[in-house]
Amino acid sequence: MAPRPRIGITLGDVAGIGPEIVAKALASRKLDRRFDYEVIGDPHTKRRADAINWVVQGALRCLSGELAALVTAPISKQLLRDAGYRFEGHTELLAHIAHTKRFAMMLIGGPLRVALVTIHVPLSKVPRLLSTKRITEVIELSHNACKWFGIRRPTIGVAGLNPHAGESGLLGREERRIIAPAIQSAKRKGMNVTGPWPADTLFHKAYLGEFDAVVAMYHDQGLAPLKMIAFDSGVNLTLGLPFVRTSPDHGTAFDIAGKGIANPASMIAAINLAAELSQRRRGAKN
């Protein structure tokens, strides 16, 4: 009998809730039974920076085919910086390890799938980081991700940057100058994409099922509505990697670490999504 595929789960920053939610998830009896699960890390380490090495180990084992997917518990941005890494978070670190230049963060919760054009950057820098090329890339990655979820003809809504999506240029010109050309480029490639939509109406439409995915211009534009409906069960999926990587859609929660009250729901959802997508990818290859 062939061994079951194995999913690696990193413990995250041991000063946070990572070890607790991993332990609770594994004991929950709610995980996909088609897979085995391996914890990567030592909860008793005295070196918090070991958490980064565990991520690197897990990614390399995914690239070698030893692991079917990787699920990462939270680490803080400050820990990465203190350890000498120039990456803003897991997403950028994993893309570097995999030599992936086209990647994006997609958050999944309830009926929403939200991909971000910019991720962990100050809001003041967002306008100058937007480009037609980058927005087109995230639309394409979102389109491919929806097909990964079994959606044959996905519909994608793209948010504007400014209030009222710029109000025909009265409230900002990024929509006309940068975002609309990206949408037209994606349309020419055969994708069913519309916008730019005002963000305050776009997410309501997506929530009601009008869109299979939303492309948001910046972090809080996309995460605020998603966390409103799926604060305890949201999942972060990295698009563009050659392997499946998910994580809970929350941080290290230092304020409740060690109190035994951390909710493992998002970790359970992240593990099961990794299993589902890994199974789909394995099926597509066979």
C-alpha positions in Angstrom: 0.0 0.0 0.0 1.4 3.4 -1.1 2.1 5.8 1.8 -0.2 8.7 2.2 0.9 12.1 1.0 2.4 14.3 3.8 1.7 17.9 4.6 4.2 19.9 6.6 3.1 22.3 9.3 5.6 24.9 10.7 5.1 26.0 14.3 5.7 29.7 13.7 7.1 32.1 16.3 7.2 30.1 19.5 6.5 33.3 21.5 3.1 33.5 19.8 0.1 31.2 19.5 1.5 29.0 16.7 2.5 26.0 18.7 -0.9 26.1 20.5 -3.1 26.3 17.4 -1.0 23.6 15.6 -1.5 21.2 18.5 -5.2 22.0 18.8 -5.7 21.5 15.0 -3.9 18.1 15.1 -6.0 17.0 18.0 -9.3 18.2 16.5 -10.2 15.2 14.4 -11.3 17.7 11.8 -8.4 17.2 9.3 -8.5 15.5 6.0 -7.7 11.8 6.6 -6.3 11.2 3.2 -3.0 12.9 4.4 -0.4 12.5 7.1 0.7 15.6 8.9 4.2 16.5 10.1 5.1 19.3 12.5 8.2 21.2 11.4 9.8 22.8 14.4 10.5 22.5 18.1 8.2 24.3 20.6 10.9 24.2 23.2 13.5 26.1 21.2 15.2 29.1 22.9 15.8 30.7 19.5 12.7 32.4 18.1 14.5 32.9 14.8 14.4 29.1 14.3 10.9 29.7 13.1 12.3 31.1 9.8 14.5 28.1 9.3 11.5 25.8 9.7 9.8 27.7 6.8 12.9 27.4 4.6 13.1 23.6 5.4 9.4 23.1 4.6 9.6 25.0 1.3 12.7 23.0 0.2 11.0 19.8 1.0 7.9 20.8 -1.0 10.2 21.7 -3.9 11.8 18.3 -3.7 8.5 16.5 -3.7 8.9 15.1 -0.2 5.9 17.2 1.1 2.6 17.6 -0.7 2.0 21.0 0.8 3.1 23.5 3.4 1.0 25.2 6.1 2.7 27.9 8.1 1.8 29.2 11.6 2.4 32.9 12.1 5.7 34.7 12.4 6.0 38.4 13.0 7.4 40.9 10.4 9.8 42.2 13.2 11.2 38.7 13.8 12.2 38.5 10.1 13.8 41.9 10.3 15.7 41.1 13.5 17.0 37.9 12.0 18.5 39.8 9.1 15.9 39.0 6.4 14.8 41.7 4.0 11.4 40.1 3.4 8.2 41.5 4.6 6.6 38.2 5.4 6.1 34.5 4.5 4.8 35.3 1.1 7.9 37.1 -0.1 10.3 34.7 1.6 8.6 31.7 0.0 8.6 33.3 -3.5 12.3 33.9 -3.1 13.0 30.3 -2.1 11.0 29.1 -5.1 12.5 31.6 -7.5 9.1 32.9 -8.3 8.7 36.4 -9.6 4.9 36.3 -10.3 3.2 35.7 -7.0 0.3 37.2 -4.9 -1.5 36.7 -1.6 -5.1 35.5 -1.8 -7.3 35.5 1.3 -10.2 33.1 1.4 -13.1 33.3 3.8 -16.8 32.6 3.5 -17.8 33.3 -0.1 -14.9 35.7 -0.7 -11.6 35.1 -2.5 -9.5 38.3 -2.4 -6.1 38.7 -4.1 -3.9 41.7 -3.2 -1.9 43.8 -5.7 0.3 45.3 -2.9 0.8 43.5 0.4 2.7 44.8 3.4 3.6 48.3 2.5 2.6 51.7 4.0 -0.5 53.1 2.5 1.4 56.2 1.4 3.4 54.0 -1.0 0.6 52.1 -2.6 -0.2 54.5 -5.5 3.4 54.6 -6.8 3.7 50.8 -6.5 0.7 50.1 -8.7 1.4 49.3 -12.3 -0.7 48.0 -15.2 1.7 45.0 -15.4 1.4 44.1 -11.8 -2.4 44.4 -11.7 -2.6 42.2 -14.8 -0.4 39.6 -13.1 -2.6 39.4 -10.1 -5.8 39.2 -12.3 -4.2 36.3 -14.1 -3.1 34.6 -10.9 -6.6 35.0 -9.5 -8.1 33.5 -12.6 -5.8 30.5 -12.5 -6.6 30.0 -8.7 -10.3 30.0 -9.4 -9.8 27.3 -11.9 -7.8 25.4 -9.3 -10.9 25.6 -7.1 -12.9 23.9 -9.9 -14.5 27.1 -11.3 -14.4 26.7 -15.1 -15.2 30.2 -16.2 -14.4 32.5 -13.2 -15.6 36.0 -12.9 -13.2 38.5 -11.4 -14.0 42.0 -10.1 -11.2 44.5 -9.8 -11.4 47.3 -7.2 -10.5 50.9 -7.8 -8.0 52.6 -5.6 -9.8 55.8 -4.9 -13.3 56.5 -3.4 -16.0 55.9 -6.0 -13.3 54.3 -8.2 -12.0 57.8 -9.0 -15.4 59.3 -10.0 -14.3 59.7 -13.7 -11.1 61.3 -12.6 -12.5 63.8 -10.2 -11.2 61.8 -7.1 -8.1 60.2 -8.7 -6.7 59.2 -12.0 -5.2 55.8 -11.1 -8.3 54.0 -12.3 -8.1 55.4 -15.8 -4.4 55.5 -16.1 -3.3 52.2 -14.5 -6.2 49.9 -13.5 -8.5 50.1 -16.5 -5.7 49.2 -19.0 -4.8 46.1 -16.9 -8.5 45.0 -17.0 -8.5 45.5 -20.8 -5.3 43.5 -21.1 -6.8 40.6 -19.1 -9.9 40.7 -21.2 -7.8 40.4 -24.4 -6.4 37.2 -22.9 -9.8 35.8 -22.6 -10.5 36.4 -18.9 -13.9 37.4 -17.6 -13.0 40.5 -15.6 -14.7 43.8 -14.9 -14.0 47.0 -13.1 -12.6 49.1 -11.7 -15.4 49.0 -9.2 -15.8 51.2 -6.1 -14.6 49.0 -3.3 -17.5 49.8 -1.1 -19.9 48.1 -3.6 -17.6 45.5 -5.1 -17.3 43.4 -1.9 -21.1 43.4 -1.4 -21.5 42.1 -5.0 -18.8 39.4 -4.4 -20.4 38.4 -1.1 -23.7 37.8 -3.0 -22.0 35.6 -5.5 -21.6 38.0 -8.5 -17.8 37.5 -8.5 -15.7 34.4 -7.9 -12.7 36.5 -6.9 -11.9 40.1 -6.1 -8.6 41.9 -6.9 -7.9 44.6 -4.3 -5.3 47.3 -4.6 -3.9 47.2 -1.0 -3.9 45.1 2.1 -6.7 46.6 4.3 -9.0 47.3 1.3 -9.2 43.5 0.8 -8.8 42.2 4.3 -11.2 44.4 6.2 -14.3 43.0 4.5 -13.0 39.5 4.5 -12.2 39.5 8.2 -15.6 41.0 8.9 -17.2 37.7 7.8 -14.5 35.2 8.4 -12.3 36.5 11.3 -11.8 33.0 12.8 -11.8 30.9 9.7 -10.0 32.9 7.0 -7.1 31.3 5.1 -4.1 32.9 3.3 -3.1 31.1 0.1 0.1 32.1 -1.8 -0.5 32.2 -5.5 2.2 31.6 -8.0 4.3 29.1 -6.1 5.1 25.6 -7.6 3.7 24.0 -4.5 0.6 24.6 -2.2 1.2 26.9 0.7 -1.5 28.1 3.1 -1.6 29.8 6.5 -4.2 31.0 9.0 -5.3 34.6 8.3 -4.1 36.0 11.6 -0.9 37.0 13.3 1.1 35.8 16.3 -1.3 37.1 18.9 1.4 37.6 21.5 -1.2 39.1 23.9 -2.9 35.7 24.4 0.0 33.3 23.8 0.4 30.8 26.6 -3.1 31.3 28.0 -4.6 28.3 26.2 -7.4 30.3 24.7 -6.3 30.6 21.0 -8.9 29.6 18.5 -7.5 26.9 16.0 -10.3 27.3 13.5 -8.3 29.3 11.0 -5.4 26.8 11.2 -7.8 23.9 10.7 -9.2 25.6 7.7 -5.7 26.3 6.3 -4.7 22.7 6.7 -7.8 21.4 5.1 -7.5 23.8 2.2 -3.9 22.8 1.6 -5.1 19.2 1.5 -7.9 19.9 -0.9 -5.8 21.9 -3.3 -2.9 19.4 -3.1 -5.3 16.6 -3.9 -6.6 18.6 -6.9 -3.1 19.2 -8.1 -2.2 15.6 -7.7 -5.3 14.6 -9.6 -4.5 17.0 -12.4 -1.1 15.4 -12.9 -2.4 11.9 -13.0 
